[in-house]
Amino acid sequence: MENSYYRQEKIWKSHNNSARHGGRLPESDATKCPSKGFEKKLIKGESFLSELVYGAPIEKGCCMQNTSHAVMAQRHEPKDSTDNFPTPPWATRALIEHVIRPESVRGMTCLEPACGQGHMARPLAEYFGSVQSSDAYHYGFGPVRDFLVYPYDALSHDWVITNPPFRLAEQFVDRALTVARVGVAILARTVFLESVGRYEDIFLRRPPSAFAQFVERVPMVKGRLDRKASTATGYAWFVWDKRQQGETSKLMWVPPCRRALEREKDYR
Ligand SMILES: C[S@@+](CC[C@H](N)C(=O)[O-])C[C@H]1O[C@@H](n2cnc3c(N)ncnc32)[C@H](O)[C@@H]1O
């Protein structure tokens, strides 16, 4: 186990009052913390962040309230993880309804190259003329294709839209910009916007045409859709509409829309 204890401790040190606590959760705070299991998990060397990101409510007055947003936005998946976190379908409808607009994609083709069980591909099919789906792993939805190596032709699809594995998101953007004729939309954690590496590799020369921040949380749970899940992580749509190349990136918000765009059938 390198363990996740040391990883978490490093994060704690760098992001959270390291001077005050020397990077360790102070005894007093740990015993006060009402998130049961937190201290035990830390001591056992497991990821306490998983509790924050995948469901535990962030309680008022809890020591975790002191953690920075950066800490909460961390998600540590092992390198060989499939990183299968299905997107609640309303978040995909939100992209079309509030960012790209339904009339602009009518009759167009779309590729969802990391489709998982199809939770994003299905709502996309409500708007596009056709949607092609694939994934590097077998989920019984689309054919098995690694998007980063499969020889899709350049400009072969009007749009490429997906929620990629976070650790490969940069490569996905790069590949998608080659494959898409009209545009690319990537759902990613808000923090994808930062980092010198991403600035130099993507944003400096290929800034998105729109950055659309969800004002509501978009809870994602490993391996399944969970209507009741909560999350401390913010998400945004990063859109590269090639028709708007050269224009200043537009900062926008995805307004509250979960209630209007969520369907009973999404969770069946
Ligand atoms: C965060 S999940 C999103 C699944 C689906 N797009 C959705 O939103 O419901 C990321 C998906 O990427 C797939 N994946 C991981 N590496 C991939 C690769 N190199 N090429 C294609 N798909 C990949 C995983 O199997 C997983 O289904």
The ligand as an SDF file (V2000), in Angstrom:
LIG
                    3D

 27 29  0  0  0  0  0  0  0  0999 V2000
  -16.0840    8.1540  -16.6580 C   0  0  0  0  0  0  0  0  0  0  0  0
  -16.5910    6.7250  -17.5650 S   0  0  0  0  0  0  0  0  0  0  0  0
  -17.8270    7.3920  -18.6070 C   0  0  0  0  0  0  0  0  0  0  0  0
  -18.7020    6.3900  -19.2920 C   0  0  0  0  0  0  0  0  0  0  0  0
  -19.7490    7.0270  -20.2290 C   0  0  0  0  0  0  0  0  0  0  0  0
  -19.1030    7.9390  -21.1640 N   0  0  0  0  0  0  0  0  0  0  0  0
  -20.7580    7.7970  -19.4310 C   0  0  0  0  0  0  0  0  0  0  0  0
  -20.5980    9.0280  -19.3720 O   0  0  0  0  0  0  0  0  0  0  0  0
  -21.6710    7.2220  -18.8570 O   0  0  0  0  0  0  0  0  0  0  0  0
  -15.1460    6.5340  -18.6000 C   0  0  0  0  0  0  0  0  0  0  0  0
  -15.2360    5.4080  -19.6010 C   0  0  0  0  0  0  0  0  0  0  0  0
  -14.0340    5.4150  -20.3670 O   0  0  0  0  0  0  0  0  0  0  0  0
  -13.7270    4.0910  -20.7350 C   0  0  0  0  0  0  0  0  0  0  0  0
  -12.3280    4.0750  -21.1670 N   0  0  0  0  0  0  0  0  0  0  0  0
  -11.2140    4.0650  -20.3890 C   0  0  0  0  0  0  0  0  0  0  0  0
  -10.1150    4.1300  -21.1720 N   0  0  0  0  0  0  0  0  0  0  0  0
  -10.5480    4.2000  -22.4670 C   0  0  0  0  0  0  0  0  0  0  0  0
   -9.9070    4.2810  -23.7330 C   0  0  0  0  0  0  0  0  0  0  0  0
   -8.5720    4.3450  -23.8370 N   0  0  0  0  0  0  0  0  0  0  0  0
  -10.6590    4.3150  -24.8470 N   0  0  0  0  0  0  0  0  0  0  0  0
  -12.0150    4.2520  -24.7770 C   0  0  0  0  0  0  0  0  0  0  0  0
  -12.6750    4.1690  -23.6060 N   0  0  0  0  0  0  0  0  0  0  0  0
  -11.9620    4.1510  -22.4650 C   0  0  0  0  0  0  0  0  0  0  0  0
  -14.0770    3.3030  -19.4890 C   0  0  0  0  0  0  0  0  0  0  0  0
  -14.2510    1.9440  -19.7510 O   0  0  0  0  0  0  0  0  0  0  0  0
  -15.3560    4.0010  -19.0300 C   0  0  0  0  0  0  0  0  0  0  0  0
  -16.4730    3.3700  -19.5800 O   0  0  0  0  0  0  0  0  0  0  0  0
  1  2  1  0
  2  3  1  0
  2 10  1  0
  3  4  1  0
  4  5  1  0
  5  6  1  0
  5  7  1  0
  7  8  2  0
  7  9  1  0
 10 11  1  0
 11 12  1  0
 11 26  1  0
 12 13  1  0
 13 14  1  0
 13 24  1  0
 14 15  1  0
 14 23  1  0
 15 16  2  0
 16 17  1  0
 17 18  1  0
 17 23  2  0
 18 19  1  0
 18 20  2  0
 20 21  1  0
 21 22  2  0
 22 23  1  0
 24 25  1  0
 24 26  1  0
 26 27  1  0
M  CHG  2   2   1   9  -1
M  END
$$$$
